[in-house]
Amino acid sequence: MAAERTRRRQRALRLVRTPTRRAEAMHAARVNVLLLLVPAAVLTMLGLVMVLSAGSVSATQGYDGNPFWYFQRQSIYALVGVVALLIAVRMPHTVWQKLAVPLLVALLPLMFIALHPSAGSSLYGASRWIDLGPVTLQPSEFMKFAVVAFAATVLTKKWKRLDDPGHLLVPLAPVVVGVALIVILQRDLGTTVIICGSVFVLLFAAGVRLRYLAVTGAGALAATAFLIFGEAYRRTRFVDAFLNPWNDPDGAGFQLIQGMIAFGSGGWIGLQTIINLGAVTGLLPITGVPLPLLSFGGTALVVMLASIGVLASIARASAQAASTTNAGRRGARRVATVPRATAARVAPSTRPRRKAADGRARR
C-alpha cells in the first residue's frame, strides 16, 4: 500500500509539474525564434522598398524603361531566401557540423571559377561573380557561411583544448588564411575582413585567451594595412576617398560625401551598417560590402536569410535541450528521495515485530 501511494504521488507530480516546465521552455523557444524572424522580415520588406525607391530611375534608363527591374529581381531572391530560411529552421543545426567541410570543398572550385575571365564577371576591378544567364552567383557570400560553420565546428570539438595554440592553429588557421587569400585575389578586401573578423569573434566567444587574440588581432591589422597600401587602387581609395573626400567630390569622394549629407539630413535608416555604415560615414574606408537584408544583391540576401534560419534552429534546439536537462534533474531528485519516503512508510510496520522478538529474547 505504501509503495502504491508513492507511485500515485509521483504520477501526480509528473502530471502537474513537467508540462509546466516544458511549456515554459517551448514558450522561450518561440520568443527567441520570433526575435530573429520578425526583425528579419521587417528589414527584408524595408529593403525591397528601398531598392524600388533607389533603383527605379536607373532601371528605367537601362532596362527597356522598366522601373521595377531591380525590385522584381530582388523580390525573386527574397522568395528564394525565405524558402531557404524555412528549410534551415526545420533542419537540426548539427547537420551543419557534418556539412561544413564538404561545403568548403564544394565552394573552392566556384571561388576559382569566379576569378577566370571566361566564366567570372568583373565589376569595378573585382572578380567575384559567376554569370549563369539571368542569375548572377557570388560564391564568396556562401563562403562566409561555410567558414563560420567550419570554425564553430572546430571550436566545439576542441572546446577543452582551447588553451593549446596548436589546436587553434590546426586546422582553423590554414583554412581561414587560404580562403582569405582567394578572396583577396578576387580583389574583395571587404569580404576578407568580414570572414576573418567573424572567426575572430567566434574565438572570443569561445573563451580563447586574450593574449592569443591580441597577437591574432595585431597580425590581422598589419596584414590589412599591407593590403591597403600595397595596391594602388586601394591606396588611392583610402587616401582620396577616405581621408580627403572633398578633394574629389565628384569622383573618389562622391559616395562618402553623399553618405554624410544623408546622415546629416536624418536619412541614416537607408545607409550601410557596421562596415557599410562605417564606410559611408567616413569611419571606415569605402568597401563593396552590402548592407544585410537591405542592399541590392541576390546572393547576399539568400545567404543571410538562410543564416537567420540556422540561428532560429539553434535557438529552438537550445530551449529544448534546457527543458530536457531540467526534466532529467527532476527525475534524478525523485529517484533519490523515493527510497527515503518508502522506508519512512514501511518502517512503522516492522517496529512491532522487533519488539516481539526482543520480548521473546528476554524470556
Beta strands, then each sheet from edge to edge (+ up, - down):
strand 1: 120-123
strand 2: 126-132
strand 3: 135-137
sheet 1: 1+ 2- 3+
end
